[in-house]
């Protein structure tokens, strides 16, 4: 089950990180949101390579 991780801007100028339809974290700067997204991607790729 692969759900897309994405960063979306909000009306107040902050960013929210989503996994599928679930908001994981909100109220971030763009840089913070992109770093969070990247950390999730690294974790997921590590799980895929370690878990087969």
C-alpha positions as CSV (number, residue, x, y, z in Angstrom):
1,X,0.0,0.0,0.0
2,X,1.8,3.1,-1.3
3,X,0.5,6.5,-0.3
4,X,1.8,9.7,-1.8
5,X,3.6,12.1,0.5
6,X,3.1,15.7,-0.5
7,X,3.6,19.2,0.8
8,X,0.8,21.7,0.3
9,X,0.6,25.4,1.1
10,X,-2.2,26.8,3.3
11,X,-4.0,30.1,3.2
12,X,-2.0,31.4,6.1
13,X,1.3,31.0,4.4
14,X,2.4,27.8,6.2
15,X,2.7,24.3,4.8
16,X,1.1,21.0,5.6
17,X,2.6,17.5,4.9
18,X,0.1,14.9,3.9
19,X,0.3,11.1,3.5
20,X,-2.6,10.2,1.2
21,X,-5.6,12.0,2.7
22,X,-4.1,12.2,6.2
23,X,-2.5,15.4,7.4
24,X,0.7,14.4,9.2
25,X,1.9,17.9,10.4
26,X,0.9,21.5,9.7
27,X,2.1,25.0,10.4
28,X,5.5,24.5,9.0
29,X,7.7,26.8,6.9
30,X,8.4,25.5,3.4
31,X,11.9,24.4,4.3
32,X,10.6,22.5,7.4
33,X,7.9,20.8,5.4
34,X,10.3,19.7,2.6
35,X,12.8,18.3,5.2
36,X,10.0,16.4,7.0
37,X,8.8,15.0,3.6
38,X,12.4,14.0,2.8
39,X,12.8,12.3,6.2
40,X,9.7,10.2,5.7
41,X,10.9,9.2,2.2
42,X,14.2,8.1,3.6
43,X,12.5,6.1,6.4
44,X,10.2,4.4,3.9
45,X,13.0,3.6,1.5
46,X,15.0,2.1,4.4
47,X,12.1,0.0,5.4
48,X,11.7,-1.2,1.8
49,X,15.3,-2.2,1.4
50,X,15.6,-3.7,4.9
51,X,12.3,-5.5,4.8
52,X,12.5,-6.7,1.3
